[in-house]
Amino acid sequence: MTSKLLDEASEMVSKYVAFPSEHHSVVVALWVLHTWVVNAFYVTPRLILDSAEPGSGKTRVLELLALLCRSAKLTLSTTTAALYRRIAAAVDEGLPPPTVLQDEADAIFGKSATPQAEDLRALFNAGYRKGATVDRCEGDAKNMKVREFPVHAPVALAGLAGKMPDTIRTRGVTIHMRRRRPDQKVADFRERDALAEAAPIRESLAQWASEHEVGLADARPDMPDGVTDRSAEIWEPLLAIAIWPADSGQPKRGPRAGSS
C-alpha cells in the first residue's frame, strides 16, 4: 500500500509540475505521506522550494500539497500567534497538527529582520522537533497566565533563492526549482478538478496512516554513507517511509538521501 500511495502522489504532482529531476516528485510524495504520520517521528523536516526567478512552479507545488497533505493550510500572510493557536487547537482536540504551507517566504525573510519575521523563524525552527512549545501570556493584566503552546507541525515554504534563513534551511530538504523548458509539458491545473483527483488518494492516505503510524514510530532506517548528525535526522522520516514494508514485504523505492 505504501508503494501504491507513493506512486499516486508522485504521479499527481508530476502531472502538473515539471521538476528539475524525476527524483523530486518522489521527495514531495514522501513528504506528503509523512504529514499523515508526523507524530510517529521525532522531527518533521521542512520542505523548502526555492528558485532563482519567479514562474518556476513553487506555488503550484504548494497548491498540490494543500490537496494531498493532512489538514493543510496554504497561506501568503500569517502571524506567529495565528499559527501556534491553530496548532494548539488541533492538539487540544486530540488531532494531529496541521500542515503549514507558507508561500512567498522571501517576502517575509528577505527584508531586514522584523519582529514578525523573527517570531516566525523561531516558530518554524522550534516546531521541527516533536514536543516543542512556546510560552505565551494569556488573560488581562489582573489575571495573566503563562500557557505553553505546542508548535510541532509539518511546514513547507516557497520563495526566491537566497532569502531563506539558514536556521530553517538546515532543518529541511531543499528542492531548487526552475522554469520548465519548452519541451516539458504539464497538464493545466484547475483546482476543482484536481481536488476531485486528490480525493481518493486522501482517503487511502487516511487509511494507510491509521494502519501504519504506530509501526513507523519504531522505524530506524540505515543512512547512506556520509549522511550523519542533523542530515540523518532530517532524512529519517522520509527514508523510513520509503523503505516501509509493503503488503508483499518488499522495500519501497525512494530518493538517495541528500540528493534533492
SULNOR-V612888 format. One record per residue. RES is the residue in one small letter. SS is DSSP state (~ for helix, > for strand, _ for the rest). PSI is psi in whole degrees, 0 to 359 (none if undefined). Layout:
RES:SS:PSI + RES:SS:PSI
This chain:
m:_:323 + t:~:315 + s:~:317 + k:~:317 + l:~:319 + l:~:317 + d:~:314 + e:~:316 + a:~:318 + s:~:317 + e:~:324 + m:~:316 + v:~:323 + s:~:344 + k:~:326 + y:~:352 + v:_:133 + a:_:100 + f:_:153 + p:_:330 + s:_:148 + e:~:337 + h:~:335 + h:~:323 + s:~:330 + v:~:318 + v:~:315 + v:~:318 + a:~:317 + l:~:320 + w:~:321 + v:~:309 + l:~:323 + h:~:332 + t:~:336 + w:~:344 + v:_:31 + v:~:329 + n:~:353 + a:~:343 + f:_:156 + y:_:330 + v:>:160 + t:_:106 + p:_:137 + r:>:137 + l:>:119 + i:>:124 + l:>:114 + d:>:167 + s:>:159 + a:_:342 + e:_:158 + p:_:170 + g:_:31 + s:_:5 + g:_:6 + k:~:311 + t:~:323 + r:~:320 + v:~:316 + l:~:321 + e:~:322 + l:~:322 + l:~:323 + a:~:331 + l:~:333 + l:~:329 + c:_:162 + r:_:128 + s:_:51 + a:>:147 + k:>:117 + l:>:129 + t:>:147 + l:_:329 + s:_:127 + t:_:172 + t:_:159 + t:~:318 + a:~:318 + a:~:320 + l:~:310 + y:~:334 + r:~:325 + r:~:318 + i:~:315 + a:~:322 + a:~:319 + a:~:314 + v:~:319 + d:~:331 + e:_:5 + g:_:22 + l:_:159 + p:_:158 + p:_:152 + p:_:160 + t:>:122 + v:>:124 + l:>:105 + q:>:109 + d:_:161 + e:_:45 + a:~:335 + d:~:330 + a:~:335 + i:~:311 + f:~:352 + g:_:343 + k:_:177 + s:_:148 + a:_:128 + t:_:160 + p:~:320 + q:~:316 + a:~:319 + e:~:322 + d:~:317 + l:~:318 + r:~:315 + a:~:321 + l:~:314 + f:~:325 + n:~:308 + a:~:321 + g:_:357 + y:_:331 + r:>:142 + k:_:137 + g:_:358 + a:_:143 + t:>:163 + v:>:147 + d:>:131 + r:>:147 + c:>:139 + e:>:153 + g:_:176 + d:_:180 + a:_:330 + k:_:341 + n:_:44 + m:_:131 + k:>:148 + v:>:130 + r:>:139 + e:>:124 + f:>:127 + p:>:142 + v:_:5 + h:_:119 + a:_:150 + p:_:140 + v:>:131 + a:>:137 + l:>:141 + a:>:140 + g:>:174 + l:>:148 + a:_:148 + g:_:0 + k:_:350 + m:_:131 + p:_:141 + d:~:327 + t:~:333 + i:~:316 + r:~:321 + t:_:356 + r:_:15 + g:>:178 + v:>:124 + t:>:132 + i:>:119 + h:>:103 + m:>:159 + r:_:161 + r:_:140 + r:_:148 + r:_:160 + p:_:331 + d:_:356 + q:_:112 + k:_:138 + v:_:159 + a:_:151 + d:_:135 + f:_:118 + r:_:116 + e:~:320 + r:~:316 + d:~:320 + a:~:326 + l:~:318 + a:~:323 + e:~:324 + a:~:338 + a:~:309 + p:~:331 + i:~:317 + r:~:319 + e:~:317 + s:~:323 + l:~:319 + a:~:318 + q:~:315 + w:~:316 + a:~:317 + s:~:332 + e:~:335 + h:~:351 + e:~:317 + v:~:316 + g:~:322 + l:~:337 + a:_:336 + d:_:1 + a:_:134 + r:_:80 + p:_:145 + d:_:140 + m:_:146 + p:_:158 + d:_:136 + g:_:350 + v:_:103 + t:_:176 + d:~:230 + r:~:326 + s:~:318 + a:~:320 + e:~:317 + i:~:315 + w:~:345 + e:~:312 + p:~:319 + l:~:317 + l:~:327 + a:~:318 + i:~:321 + a:~:326 + i:_:9 + w:_:130 + p:_:134 + a:_:182 + d:_:330 + s:_:350 + g:_:7 + q:_:146 + p:_:157 + k:_:165 + r:_:159 + g:_:166 + p:_:160 + r:_:130 + a:_:131 + g:_:5 + s:_:351 + s:_:none
